[in-house]
């Protein structure tokens, strides 16, 4: 593998860290469709796929949180709220940690494949 250029490094880092910059999934999708470079395109695909999975998990947990909140008047919703809230916190902290790890490893090794979502992303997006 040849050394990454500065342009490649910046775009790869932005793809993975866009979730921390407040632009989330938009930047990796733009890079995926606009940039022709293989390394940038693959990292953008992995970053976008990971962020889509996080958004889906957040939406599901948000619905569970709302249901639990609505049922809290009969006490059965309180454990739902607690569990969903803890899961929401853990998933989002994990997303930040994985984004940082992905940035560091992709700048050293080229393409970073997220451990959980990589197979899903590669099966859905060719």
PyMOL commands that set and color helices and strands:
alter all, ss='L'
color gray80, all
select helices_A, chain A and resi 6-21+24-34+38-74+76-109+118-124
alter helices_A, ss='H'
color red, helices_A
deselect
rebuild
show_as cartoon
